[in-house]
């Protein structure tokens, strides 16, 4: 992972939102959230692009990934292993991702 350690990145997504740049798009990881009412965890990724005419504003492109489970480990497993980045898993592309401030 460019600008960071992949193990640290995975740890951080368990308690806060983070973002990466990958192939010209920003991928916003909505960190692992626990819903007290339903007793479930949820984690999501949104794909965004630079807004036309702007250097710093992004606009939504698509929902890339969403997983809900009673197990946080199951959510993380699917985030890291499902083929969600152009048919590749997180681990297959993380070396090309740049961890950025958002």
C-alpha positions in Angstrom: 0.0 0.0 0.0 1.4 3.4 -1.0 1.6 5.9 1.8 0.9 3.3 4.5 1.0 -0.1 5.9 -1.7 -2.5 4.8 -2.0 -4.1 8.2 -2.5 -0.7 9.8 -5.0 0.2 7.1 -7.1 -2.9 7.9 -6.9 -2.1 11.6 -8.1 1.5 11.0 -11.1 0.5 8.9 -12.5 -1.3 12.0 -13.1 2.0 13.8 -13.1 4.8 11.2 -13.6 5.8 7.6 -10.6 5.9 5.2 -10.0 6.5 1.6 -7.6 5.3 -1.1 -6.8 6.3 -4.7 -6.8 3.4 -7.1 -6.7 3.7 -10.9 -7.8 7.4 -10.9 -10.7 6.9 -8.6 -11.2 7.5 -4.9 -12.5 4.5 -3.0 -14.1 5.6 0.3 -14.2 2.9 2.9 -17.1 3.5 5.3 -15.5 1.8 8.3 -17.0 -1.1 10.2 -20.1 0.1 12.0 -22.2 -1.7 14.6 -25.9 -1.2 14.8 -27.0 -1.6 18.4 -30.6 -2.1 17.5 -30.1 -4.9 15.0 -26.9 -6.2 16.6 -25.2 -6.3 13.2 -22.0 -4.9 11.7 -21.8 -3.3 8.3 -19.0 -2.2 6.1 -19.2 -0.4 2.7 -17.1 1.0 -0.1 -18.1 3.8 -2.5 -16.3 4.7 -5.7 -15.9 8.4 -6.5 -14.3 10.5 -9.2 -13.0 14.1 -9.3 -15.8 16.5 -10.0 -15.4 18.1 -13.4 -13.7 21.5 -13.1 -12.5 20.8 -9.6 -9.2 19.7 -8.1 -10.6 18.7 -4.7 -14.2 17.9 -4.9 -15.5 14.3 -5.6 -18.7 13.0 -6.9 -20.3 9.6 -6.4 -19.8 7.0 -9.1 -21.2 3.8 -7.6 -21.6 1.6 -4.5 -18.7 -1.0 -4.9 -19.3 -3.1 -1.8 -21.6 -3.6 1.2 -21.7 -6.4 3.7 -23.8 -6.8 6.8 -23.4 -9.6 9.4 -23.7 -10.3 13.1 -19.9 -11.0 12.9 -17.3 -8.2 12.3 -14.8 -10.9 11.2 -17.2 -12.0 8.5 -17.6 -8.4 7.2 -13.8 -8.0 7.1 -13.3 -11.4 5.5 -15.6 -10.4 2.6 -14.1 -7.0 2.3 -10.6 -8.4 2.0 -11.3 -11.5 -0.1 -14.3 -10.8 -2.4 -13.5 -9.8 -6.0 -14.7 -6.2 -5.7 -11.9 -4.2 -7.5 -12.4 -5.0 -11.2 -12.6 -8.7 -10.5 -9.7 -8.7 -8.0 -9.7 -8.8 -4.2 -8.4 -6.1 -1.9 -5.2 -8.2 -1.3 -4.6 -8.5 -5.0 -4.6 -4.7 -5.6 -3.6 -3.2 -2.3 0.0 -2.6 -3.5 -1.4 -0.3 -6.2 -3.6 1.7 -3.7 -2.6 5.0 -2.3 -3.9 5.7 1.2 -5.0 9.3 1.3 -6.5 11.9 3.6 -10.0 12.8 2.7 
